[in-house]
């Protein structure tokens, strides 16, 4: 058994795609990882997953994966097989921001039509999909956070002493804007604070708690093991 600690959330953005390379807004469009993206995630797995690595499979209880193939493939390549004690769920609640009419567009092209546009303040209007406002996105992420906190609270309630808490780690394989909003809301910040957090393709954020208290959610690590770093190892 590892050193006692509070439960964690590992938030992993999918690997490189053609659209992540060129900056297109990729919400519902179901494009695959690039060949290079798959290679990097394969290389990343053994570096971060294992009994003596950052993510110990024995401590993972729940894995939540976006339905998009880029996220599902990232999860497959990262683990190879699901940890024995983990329940895996494919859930649209952890899908990317619905970009609506801005799906597939570059920010610079959107700003030609709306010079002052910001996804953080204005959201995305309907197109082939309904789009999402900042409030809708914040509420969706908050629902996911509430589920994660319930898992962690259950582990705490089942322990007789703080040092006996089951790790009950949760892994979420998702997307860039979702990850940035999740980090902000986990820390009780407004959605707009997500603008200041990076979530590169293949990047890993670690969230948890301070002072052994579920009342002190915190960001423990940001953008670890991003693709650019791995390319130089």
KELUMKE-512361 format. One record per residue: residue in one letter; y, z, x of N, C-alpha, C in turn. Coordinates in Angstrom, 1 decimal, always signed. Layout:
REM residues N
SITE   rest      n_Y      n_Z      n_X     ca_Y     ca_Z     ca_X      c_Y      c_Z      c_X
SITE      A        Y        Z        X        Y        Z        X        Y        Z        X
...
***
This chain:
REM residues 233
SITE   rest      n_Y      n_Z      n_X     ca_Y     ca_Z     ca_X      c_Y      c_Z      c_X
SITE      X     -1.2     +0.0     +0.8     +0.0     +0.0     +0.0     +1.2     +0.0     +0.9
SITE      X     +2.2     -0.8     +0.5     +3.4     -0.9     +1.3     +4.3     +0.3     +1.1
SITE      X     +5.4     +0.4     +1.9     +6.4     +1.5     +1.8     +7.0     +1.5     +0.4
SITE      X     +7.1     +2.7     -0.2     +7.6     +2.8     -1.5     +9.1     +2.2     -1.6
SITE      X     +9.4     +1.5     -2.6    +10.7     +1.0     -2.8    +10.9     +0.6     -4.2
SITE      X    +12.1     +0.3     -4.6    +12.4     -0.1     -6.0    +11.9     -1.5     -6.2
SITE      X    +11.6     -1.9     -7.5    +11.2     -3.3     -7.8    +12.3     -4.3     -7.4
SITE      X    +11.9     -5.6     -7.2    +12.8     -6.6     -6.8    +12.7     -7.8     -7.7
SITE      X    +13.7     -8.7     -7.6    +13.6    -10.0     -8.2    +13.9    -11.0     -7.0
SITE      X    +13.0    -12.0     -6.9    +13.1    -13.0     -5.9    +13.5    -14.3     -6.7
SITE      X    +14.7    -14.8     -6.4    +15.3    -15.9     -7.1    +15.3    -17.1     -6.2
SITE      X    +14.4    -18.1     -6.6    +14.2    -19.2     -5.7    +14.7    -20.5     -6.3
SITE      X    +15.6    -21.2     -5.7    +16.0    -22.5     -6.2    +15.0    -23.6     -5.7
SITE      X    +14.7    -24.6     -6.6    +13.8    -25.6     -6.2    +14.2    -26.3     -4.9
SITE      X    +13.3    -27.0     -4.3    +13.5    -27.8     -3.1    +14.4    -29.0     -3.3
SITE      X    +14.6    -29.7     -2.3    +15.4    -30.9     -2.2    +15.0    -32.0     -3.2
SITE      X    +15.9    -32.6     -3.9    +15.7    -33.8     -4.7    +16.7    -34.9     -4.3
SITE      X    +16.5    -36.1     -4.8    +17.5    -37.1     -4.5    +18.9    -36.7     -5.1
SITE      X    +18.9    -36.1     -6.2    +20.2    -35.7     -6.9    +20.8    -34.5     -6.2
SITE      X    +20.0    -33.6     -5.7    +20.6    -32.5     -5.0    +21.2    -32.9     -3.7
SITE      X    +20.7    -34.0     -3.1    +21.3    -34.6     -1.9    +22.6    -35.2     -2.1
SITE      X    +22.8    -35.9     -3.3    +24.0    -36.6     -3.5    +25.0    -35.8     -4.5
SITE      X    +24.6    -34.7     -4.9    +25.5    -33.8     -5.7    +25.6    -34.1     -7.2
SITE      X    +24.6    -34.9     -7.7    +24.7    -35.1     -9.2    +24.2    -33.9    -10.0
SITE      X    +24.9    -33.7    -11.1    +24.5    -32.6    -12.0    +23.1    -32.9    -12.6
SITE      X    +22.1    -32.1    -12.2    +20.7    -32.3    -12.6    +20.3    -31.2    -13.5
SITE      X    +20.3    -31.4    -14.8    +19.9    -30.4    -15.8    +18.5    -30.7    -16.3
SITE      X    +18.5    -31.5    -17.4    +17.2    -31.8    -18.1    +16.5    -33.0    -17.4
SITE      X    +17.2    -33.8    -16.6    +16.6    -34.9    -16.0    +15.5    -34.4    -15.1
SITE      X    +14.3    -34.9    -15.3    +13.1    -34.4    -14.7    +12.7    -35.2    -13.5
SITE      X    +13.4    -35.0    -12.4    +13.1    -35.8    -11.2    +12.3    -34.9    -10.2
SITE      X    +11.5    -35.5     -9.3    +10.6    -34.8     -8.4    +11.4    -34.4     -7.1
SITE      X    +10.7    -33.5     -6.4    +11.2    -33.2     -5.0    +11.1    -34.5     -4.2
SITE      X    +11.9    -34.6     -3.2    +11.7    -35.6     -2.2    +10.5    -35.3     -1.3
SITE      X    +10.1    -36.3     -0.5     +9.0    -36.0     +0.4     +9.4    -35.0     +1.4
SITE      X    +10.7    -35.1     +1.9    +11.2    -34.1     +2.8    +11.3    -32.7     +2.1
SITE      X    +11.7    -32.7     +0.9    +11.7    -31.4     +0.1    +10.4    -30.7     +0.0
SITE      X     +9.3    -31.5     -0.2     +8.0    -30.9     -0.3     +7.6    -30.4     +1.1
SITE      X     +7.9    -31.2     +2.1     +7.5    -30.7     +3.4     +8.1    -29.4     +3.8
SITE      X     +9.4    -29.2     +3.5    +10.1    -28.0     +3.8     +9.6    -26.8     +3.0
SITE      X     +9.3    -27.0     +1.8     +8.8    -25.9     +1.0     +7.4    -25.5     +1.5
SITE      X     +6.6    -26.5     +1.8     +5.3    -26.1     +2.4     +5.4    -25.3     +3.7
SITE      X     +6.4    -25.6     +4.5     +6.7    -24.9     +5.7     +7.3    -23.5     +5.4
SITE      X     +8.0    -23.4     +4.3     +8.7    -22.2     +4.0     +7.7    -21.1     +3.5
SITE      X     +6.6    -21.6     +2.7     +5.7    -20.7     +2.1     +5.1    -19.6     +3.1
SITE      X     +4.4    -20.0     +4.2     +3.9    -19.0     +5.1     +4.9    -18.1     +5.8
SITE      X     +6.1    -18.6     +5.8     +7.2    -17.8     +6.5     +7.6    -16.6     +5.6
SITE      X     +7.5    -16.8     +4.3     +8.1    -15.8     +3.4     +7.0    -15.1     +2.5
SITE      X     +5.8    -15.7     +2.3     +4.8    -15.2     +1.5     +3.6    -14.7     +2.3
SITE      X     +3.2    -13.4     +2.1     +2.1    -12.9     +2.8     +2.2    -11.4     +2.8
SITE      X     +1.1    -10.7     +3.2     +1.1     -9.2     +3.2     +2.1     -8.6     +4.1
SITE      X     +2.5     -9.3     +5.2     +3.5     -8.7     +6.1     +4.8     -9.6     +6.1
SITE      X     +5.0    -10.3     +4.9     +6.2    -11.1     +4.8     +7.1    -10.6     +3.8
SITE      X     +8.3    -11.3     +3.6     +9.3    -10.8     +2.6     +8.7    -10.6     +1.2
SITE      X     +7.9    -11.6     +0.8     +7.3    -11.6     -0.5     +5.8    -11.2     -0.3
SITE      X     +5.4    -10.1     -0.7     +4.0     -9.6     -0.6     +3.3    -10.0     -2.0
SITE      X     +2.4    -10.9     -2.0     +1.8    -11.3     -3.3     +1.2    -10.1     -4.1
SITE      X     +0.7     -9.1     -3.3     +0.1     -7.9     -4.0     +1.2     -7.1     -4.8
SITE      X     +2.4     -7.3     -4.6     +3.5     -6.6     -5.3     +4.1     -7.4     -6.4
SITE      X     +3.7     -8.7     -6.6     +4.3     -9.5     -7.6     +3.5     -9.4     -8.9
SITE      X     +4.2     -9.1    -10.0     +3.6     -8.9    -11.3     +3.9    -10.0    -12.3
SITE      X     +5.1    -10.7    -12.1     +5.5    -11.7    -13.0     +6.2    -12.9    -12.3
SITE      X     +5.8    -14.1    -12.6     +6.4    -15.3    -12.1     +6.9    -16.1    -13.2
SITE      X     +8.2    -16.4    -13.3     +8.8    -17.2    -14.4     +9.3    -18.5    -13.8
SITE      X     +8.9    -19.6    -14.3     +9.2    -20.9    -13.7     +9.9    -21.8    -14.8
SITE      X    +10.9    -22.5    -14.3    +11.6    -23.5    -15.2    +10.6    -24.6    -15.5
SITE      X    +10.7    -25.2    -16.7     +9.7    -26.3    -17.0     +9.9    -27.6    -16.2
SITE      X    +11.0    -27.7    -15.5    +11.3    -29.0    -14.8    +10.3    -29.1    -13.6
SITE      X     +9.9    -30.3    -13.3     +8.8    -30.5    -12.3     +9.3    -30.1    -10.9
SITE      X    +10.6    -30.2    -10.6    +11.0    -29.8     -9.3    +10.9    -28.3     -9.1
SITE      X    +11.0    -27.5    -10.1    +10.8    -26.1    -10.0     +9.3    -25.7    -10.0
SITE      X     +8.5    -26.4    -10.9     +7.1    -26.1    -10.9     +6.4    -26.5     -9.6
SITE      X     +6.8    -27.6     -9.0     +6.2    -28.1     -7.8     +6.6    -27.1     -6.7
SITE      X     +7.8    -26.6     -6.7     +8.2    -25.7     -5.6     +7.4    -24.4     -5.7
SITE      X     +7.1    -24.0     -6.9     +6.2    -22.8     -7.1     +4.8    -23.1     -6.6
SITE      X     +4.3    -24.2     -6.9     +2.9    -24.6     -6.5     +2.8    -24.6     -4.9
SITE      X     +3.8    -25.3     -4.3     +3.8    -25.4     -2.9     +4.0    -24.1     -2.2
SITE      X     +4.8    -23.2     -2.8     +5.1    -21.9     -2.2     +3.9    -21.0     -2.1
SITE      X     +3.1    -21.0     -3.2     +2.0    -20.0     -3.2     +0.6    -20.6     -3.0
SITE      X     +0.5    -21.9     -3.4     -0.9    -22.4     -3.3     -1.7    -22.0     -4.6
SITE      X     -1.8    -20.7     -4.7     -2.4    -20.2     -6.0     -1.6    -19.0     -6.4
SITE      X     -1.7    -18.6     -7.7     -1.0    -17.5     -8.3     -1.5    -16.2     -7.7
SITE      X     -0.6    -15.3     -7.3     -1.1    -13.9     -6.9     -2.0    -13.3     -8.0
SITE      X     -3.0    -12.6     -7.6     -4.0    -12.1     -8.5     -3.4    -11.2     -9.6
SITE      X     -2.4    -10.4     -9.3     -1.9     -9.4    -10.2     -0.7    -10.0    -11.1
SITE      X     -0.4    -11.2    -10.8     +0.8    -11.8    -11.5     +0.5    -12.6    -12.7
SITE      X     +1.4    -12.5    -13.7     +1.4    -13.4    -14.9     +2.4    -14.4    -14.7
SITE      X     +2.0    -15.7    -14.8     +3.0    -16.8    -14.7     +3.3    -17.4    -16.0
SITE      X     +4.6    -17.6    -16.2     +5.2    -18.1    -17.5     +6.1    -19.3    -17.2
SITE      X     +5.9    -20.4    -17.8     +6.8    -21.5    -17.7     +7.8    -21.4    -18.9
SITE      X     +9.1    -21.2    -18.6    +10.0    -20.8    -19.7    +11.3    -21.6    -19.6
SITE      X    +11.7    -22.3    -20.7    +13.0    -23.0    -20.6    +14.2    -22.0    -20.5
SITE      X    +14.0    -20.7    -20.7    +15.1    -19.8    -20.6    +15.7    -19.8    -19.1
SITE      X    +14.8    -20.1    -18.2    +15.3    -20.1    -16.8    +15.6    -21.6    -16.3
SITE      X    +15.8    -22.5    -17.3    +16.1    -23.8    -16.9    +17.6    -23.9    -16.5
SITE      X    +18.0    -25.1    -15.9    +19.3    -25.2    -15.4    +20.3    -25.3    -16.6
SITE      X    +21.6    -25.1    -16.2    +22.7    -25.2    -17.2    +22.5    -26.6    -17.8
SITE      X    +22.7    -26.6    -19.2    +22.6    -27.9    -19.9    +24.0    -28.6    -19.7
SITE      X    +23.9    -29.7    -18.9    +25.2    -30.4    -18.6    +25.6    -31.3    -19.7
SITE      X    +24.9    -31.6    -20.7    +25.3    -32.4    -21.8    +25.8    -33.8    -21.3
SITE      X    +27.0    -34.1    -21.7    +27.6    -35.4    -21.4    +27.8    -35.6    -19.9
SITE      X    +27.7    -34.5    -19.1    +27.9    -34.6    -17.7    +26.6    -34.7    -16.9
SITE      X    +25.5    -34.8    -17.5    +24.3    -35.0    -16.9    +24.3    -36.2    -15.9
SITE      X    +23.9    -36.0    -14.7    +23.8    -37.1    -13.7    +25.2    -37.5    -13.1
SITE      X    +26.2    -36.8    -13.5    +27.5    -37.2    -13.0    +27.9    -36.3    -11.8
SITE      X    +28.8    -36.8    -10.9    +29.4    -36.1     -9.8    +30.6    -35.3    -10.3
SITE      X    +30.9    -34.2     -9.7    +32.1    -33.4    -10.1    +33.4    -34.3     -9.9
SITE      X    +33.4    -35.0     -8.8    +34.6    -35.8     -8.6    +34.9    -36.9     -9.7
SITE      X    +33.8    -37.4    -10.3    +33.9    -38.4    -11.3    +34.3    -37.7    -12.6
SITE      X    +33.8    -36.5    -12.9    +34.2    -35.8    -14.1    +35.7    -35.5    -14.0
SITE      X    +36.2    -35.2    -12.8    +37.6    -34.7    -12.7    +38.5    -35.9    -12.7
SITE      X    +38.0    -37.1    -12.7    +38.9    -38.3    -12.9    +39.3    -38.3    -14.4
SITE      X    +38.4    -37.9    -15.2    +38.7    -37.8    -16.7    +39.4    -36.5    -17.1
SITE      X    +39.0    -35.4    -16.4    +39.5    -34.1    -16.7    +39.8    -33.4    -15.4
SITE      X    +41.0    -33.6    -14.9    +41.4    -33.2    -13.5    +41.2    -31.7    -13.3
SITE      X    +41.4    -30.9    -14.4    +41.4    -29.4    -14.2    +40.0    -28.8    -14.6
SITE      X    +39.1    -29.7    -14.8    +37.8    -29.2    -15.3    +37.1    -28.3    -14.3
SITE      X    +36.5    -27.2    -14.8    +35.6    -26.4    -14.1    +34.5    -25.9    -14.9
SITE      X    +33.2    -26.1    -14.5    +32.1    -25.7    -15.3    +32.1    -24.2    -15.6
SITE      X    +32.7    -23.5    -14.7    +32.8    -22.0    -14.8    +33.7    -21.6    -16.0
SITE      X    +34.7    -22.4    -16.2    +35.6    -22.0    -17.3    +35.4    -22.9    -18.6
SITE      X    +35.0    -24.1    -18.4    +35.0    -25.1    -19.5    +33.6    -25.4    -20.0
SITE      X    +32.6    -25.2    -19.2    +31.2    -25.6    -19.6    +31.1    -27.1    -19.7
SITE      X    +30.1    -27.5    -20.5    +29.8    -29.0    -20.6    +29.7    -29.4    -22.0
SITE      X    +30.4    -30.5    -22.4    +30.4    -31.0    -23.8    +29.1    -31.6    -24.1
SITE      X    +28.8    -31.8    -25.4    +27.5    -32.4    -25.8    +27.5    -33.9    -25.4
SITE      X    +26.3    -34.3    -25.1    +26.0    -35.7    -24.8    +24.6    -36.0    -25.4
SITE      X    +23.6    -36.5    -24.6    +22.3    -36.6    -25.1    +21.6    -35.3    -25.4
SITE      X    +22.2    -34.2    -24.8    +21.7    -32.9    -25.1    +23.0    -32.1    -25.5
SITE      X    +22.8    -30.9    -26.1    +24.0    -30.2    -26.6    +25.0    -29.7    -25.6
SITE      X    +24.6    -29.6    -24.4    +25.5    -29.0    -23.4    +25.6    -27.5    -23.6
SITE      X    +26.2    -26.8    -22.7    +26.3    -25.3    -22.8    +27.7    -24.9    -22.3
SITE      X    +28.2    -23.9    -23.1    +29.5    -23.3    -22.7    +29.2    -22.2    -21.7
SITE      X    +30.2    -21.7    -21.0    +30.0    -20.5    -20.2    +29.4    -19.3    -20.9
SITE      X    +29.9    -19.1    -22.2    +29.4    -18.0    -22.9    +27.9    -18.2    -23.3
SITE      X    +27.5    -19.4    -23.7    +26.1    -19.6    -24.0    +25.2    -19.5    -22.7
SITE      X    +25.7    -19.9    -21.6    +25.0    -19.8    -20.3    +24.8    -18.3    -20.0
SITE      X    +25.9    -17.6    -20.1    +25.9    -16.2    -19.7    +24.9    -15.4    -20.6
SITE      X    +24.9    -15.7    -21.9    +24.1    -15.0    -22.8    +22.6    -15.3    -22.5
SITE      X    +22.3    -16.6    -22.2    +20.9    -17.0    -21.9    +20.4    -16.2    -20.6
SITE      X    +21.3    -16.2    -19.6    +20.9    -15.5    -18.4    +20.7    -14.0    -18.6
SITE      X    +21.6    -13.5    -19.5    +21.5    -12.0    -19.8    +20.2    -11.7    -20.5
SITE      X    +19.7    -12.6    -21.3    +18.4    -12.4    -21.9    +17.2    -12.3    -20.9
SITE      X    +17.3    -13.2    -19.9    +16.3    -13.2    -18.8    +16.4    -11.9    -18.0
SITE      X    +17.6    -11.5    -17.7    +17.8    -10.2    -17.0    +17.3     -9.1    -17.8
SITE      X    +17.5     -9.0    -19.1    +17.0     -7.9    -19.9    +15.5     -7.9    -19.8
SITE      X    +14.8     -9.0    -19.8    +13.3     -9.0    -19.7    +12.9     -8.5    -18.4
SITE      X    +13.6     -8.9    -17.3    +13.2     -8.4    -16.0    +13.4     -6.9    -15.9
SITE      X    +14.6     -6.4    -16.4    +14.9     -5.0    -16.3    +13.8     -4.2    -17.2
SITE      X    +13.4     -4.8    -18.2    +12.3     -4.1    -19.0    +11.0     -3.9    -18.3
SITE      X    +10.7     -5.0    -17.5     +9.5     -4.9    -16.6     +9.7     -3.8    -15.6
SITE      X    +10.8     -3.7    -15.0    +11.1     -2.7    -14.0    +11.1     -1.3    -14.6
SITE      X    +11.7     -1.2    -15.7    +11.8     +0.1    -16.4    +10.4     +0.6    -16.8
SITE      X     +9.6     -0.3    -17.2     +8.2     +0.1    -17.6     +7.5     +0.7    -16.4
SITE      X     +7.7     +0.0    -15.2     +7.0     +0.5    -14.0     +7.5     +1.9    -13.6
SITE      X     +8.8     +2.1    -13.8     +9.4     +3.4    -13.5     +8.9     +4.5    -14.4
SITE      X     +8.8     +4.2    -15.7     +8.3     +5.2    -16.7     +6.8     +5.5    -16.5
SITE      X     +6.1     +4.6    -15.9     +4.6     +4.8    -15.7     +4.4     +5.7    -14.4
SITE      X     +5.4     +5.9    -13.6     +5.2     +6.6    -12.3     +5.5     +8.1    -12.5
SITE      X     +4.7     +9.0    -12.0     +5.0    +10.4    -12.1     +6.1    +10.8    -11.1
SITE      X     +6.2    +10.1    -10.0     +7.3    +10.4     -9.0     +7.9     +9.1     -8.6
SITE      X     +9.2     +9.1     -8.1     +9.9     +7.9     -7.7     +9.1     +7.1     -6.6
SITE      X     +8.4     +7.9     -5.7     +7.7     +7.2     -4.7     +6.4     +6.5     -5.2
SITE      X     +6.0     +6.8     -6.4     +4.8     +6.2     -7.0     +5.1     +4.9     -7.8
SITE      X     +6.4     +4.5     -7.9     +6.7     +3.4     -8.7     +6.0     +2.1     -8.2
SITE      X     +5.3     +1.4     -9.1     +4.7     +0.1     -8.8     +5.8     -0.8     -8.4
SITE      X     +5.6     -1.7     -7.4     +6.7     -2.6     -7.0     +7.1     -3.5     -8.1
SITE      X     +6.2     -4.0     -8.9     +6.5     -4.8    -10.1     +7.6     -5.9     -9.8
SITE      X     +7.4     -6.6     -8.7     +8.3     -7.6     -8.3     +8.2     -8.8     -9.3
SITE      X     +9.3     -9.5     -9.5     +9.4    -10.7    -10.4     +9.9    -11.8     -9.5
SITE      X     +9.3    -13.0     -9.7     +9.8    -14.2     -9.0    +10.3    -15.2    -10.0
SITE      X    +11.5    -15.8     -9.8    +12.0    -16.8    -10.8    +12.2    -18.1     -9.9
SITE      X    +11.6    -19.2    -10.3    +11.8    -20.5     -9.7    +12.7    -21.2    -10.7
SITE      X    +13.9    -21.5    -10.2    +14.9    -22.1    -11.1    +15.8    -23.1    -10.4
SITE      X    +17.1    -23.1    -10.6    +18.0    -24.1    -10.3    +19.3    -23.5     -9.7
SITE      X    +20.2    -24.4     -9.3    +21.4    -23.9     -8.6    +22.4    -23.1     -9.5
SITE      X    +22.9    -23.7    -10.5    +23.8    -23.0    -11.4    +23.2    -21.8    -12.0
SITE      X    +21.9    -21.9    -12.5    +21.2    -20.8    -13.1    +21.2    -19.6    -12.1
SITE      X    +20.9    -19.9    -10.8    +20.7    -18.9     -9.8    +22.1    -18.2     -9.6
SITE      X    +23.1    -19.0     -9.5    +24.5    -18.4     -9.2    +24.9    -17.5    -10.4
SITE      X    +24.7    -18.0    -11.6    +25.0    -17.1    -12.8    +24.2    -15.9    -12.8
SITE      X    +22.9    -16.0    -12.5    +22.0    -14.9    -12.5    +22.5    -13.8    -11.6
SITE      X    +22.8    -14.2    -10.3    +23.3    -13.2     -9.4    +24.5    -12.5     -9.9
SITE      X    +25.5    -13.2    -10.4    +26.7    -12.6    -10.9    +26.4    -11.6    -12.1
SITE      X    +25.6    -12.0    -13.0    +25.3    -11.2    -14.2    +24.4    -10.0    -13.8
SITE      X    +23.5    -10.2    -12.8    +22.7     -9.1    -12.4    +23.5     -8.0    -11.8
SITE      X    +24.6     -8.3    -11.2    +25.5     -7.4    -10.6    +26.7     -7.0    -11.5
SITE      X    +26.5     -7.3    -12.8    +27.5     -6.9    -13.9    +28.8     -7.5    -13.7
SITE      X    +28.8     -8.7    -13.0    +30.1     -9.5    -12.8    +30.2    -10.6    -13.9
SITE      X    +31.4    -11.0    -14.2    +31.5    -12.1    -15.2    +30.8    -13.4    -14.6
SITE      X    +30.4    -14.3    -15.5    +29.8    -15.5    -15.1    +30.6    -16.2    -14.0
SITE      X    +31.9    -16.2    -14.2    +32.8    -17.0    -13.2    +32.6    -16.6    -11.8
SITE      X    +32.1    -15.3    -11.6    +31.9    -14.9    -10.2    +30.8    -15.6     -9.5
SITE      X    +30.0    -16.3    -10.2    +28.9    -17.1     -9.7    +29.5    -18.2     -8.8
SITE      X    +30.7    -18.6     -9.0    +31.3    -19.6     -8.2    +31.3    -19.3     -6.7
SITE      X    +31.3    -18.0     -6.4    +31.4    -17.5     -5.0    +30.0    -17.3     -4.3
SITE      X    +29.0    -17.6     -5.0    +27.6    -17.4     -4.5    +27.0    -18.8     -4.2
SITE      X    +26.4    -18.9     -3.1    +25.7    -20.2     -2.7    +24.3    -20.1     -3.2
SITE      X    +23.7    -21.2     -3.6    +22.3    -21.3     -3.9    +21.8    -22.7     -3.5
SITE      X    +21.6    -22.9     -2.2    +21.2    -24.2     -1.7    +19.8    -24.5     -2.1
SITE      X    +19.4    -25.8     -2.1    +18.1    -26.2     -2.4    +17.1    -25.5     -1.5
SITE      X    +16.1    -24.9     -2.1    +15.1    -24.2     -1.3    +15.6    -22.8     -0.9
SITE      X    +16.8    -22.4     -1.3    +17.3    -21.1     -0.9    +16.7    -19.9     -1.7
SITE      X    +16.7    -18.8     -1.1    +16.0    -17.6     -1.7    +17.0    -16.4     -1.8
SITE      X    +17.2    -15.9     -3.0    +18.1    -14.7     -3.1    +17.2    -13.5     -3.5
SITE      X    +17.5    -12.3     -3.0    +16.7    -11.1     -3.3    +17.6    -10.1     -4.0
SITE      X    +17.2     -9.7     -5.2    +18.0     -8.8     -6.0    +17.2     -7.5     -6.3
SITE      X    +17.8     -6.4     -6.4    +17.1     -5.2     -6.6    +18.1     -4.1     -7.0
SITE      X    +17.8     -2.9     -6.4    +18.6     -1.7     -6.8    +18.9     -0.9     -5.6
SITE      X    +20.0     -0.1     -5.7    +20.4     +0.9     -4.7    +20.1     +2.3     -5.1
SITE      X    +19.9     +3.2     -4.1    +19.8     +4.6     -4.3    +18.6     +5.0     -5.3
SITE      X    +17.6     +4.1     -5.2    +16.4     +4.4     -6.1    +16.8     +4.6     -7.6
SITE      X    +17.7     +3.8     -8.0    +18.2     +3.9     -9.4    +18.3     +2.6    -10.1
SITE      X    +17.6     +2.5    -11.2    +17.7     +1.2    -12.0    +19.1     +1.0    -12.6
SITE      X    +20.0     +2.0    -12.5    +21.3     +1.9    -13.0    +22.3     +1.3    -11.9
SITE      X    +21.7     +1.0    -10.7    +22.6     +0.4     -9.7    +22.0     -1.0     -9.2
SITE      X    +22.0     -2.0    -10.1    +21.5     -3.3     -9.7    +22.4     -3.9     -8.6
SITE      X    +21.7     -4.5     -7.6    +22.5     -5.0     -6.4    +21.9     -6.3     -5.9
SITE      X    +22.7     -7.0     -5.2    +22.3     -8.2     -4.4    +21.9     -7.7     -3.0
SITE      X    +20.6     -8.0     -2.7    +20.1     -7.5     -1.4    +20.1     -8.5     -0.3
SITE      X    +20.0     -9.8     -0.7    +20.0    -10.9     +0.3    +20.3    -12.2     -0.4
SITE      X    +21.0    -13.1     +0.3    +21.4    -14.3     -0.3    +21.2    -15.5     +0.5
SITE      X    +20.6    -16.6     -0.1    +20.4    -17.9     +0.5    +19.6    -17.8     +1.8
SITE      X    +18.5    -17.0     +1.8    +17.6    -17.0     +2.9    +16.7    -18.2     +2.9
SITE      X    +16.3    -18.6     +4.1    +15.4    -19.7     +4.3    +15.8    -21.0     +3.6
SITE      X    +17.0    -21.4     +3.7    +17.4    -22.6     +3.1    +16.9    -23.8     +4.0
SITE      X    +16.8    -25.0     +3.4    +16.2    -26.1     +4.0    +16.9    -26.5     +5.3
SITE      X    +18.2    -26.4     +5.4    +18.9    -26.8     +6.6    +18.5    -25.9     +7.8
SITE      X    +18.3    -24.6     +7.5    +17.9    -23.7     +8.5    +16.4    -24.0     +9.0
SITE      X    +15.6    -24.3     +8.1    +14.2    -24.6     +8.4    +14.1    -25.9     +9.2
SITE      X    +14.9    -26.8     +9.0    +14.9    -28.1     +9.8    +15.1    -27.9    +11.3
SITE      X    +15.7    -26.8    +11.6    +16.1    -26.5    +13.0    +15.1    -25.5    +13.6
SITE      X    +14.1    -25.1    +12.9    +13.1    -24.1    +13.5    +12.0    -24.8    +14.1
***
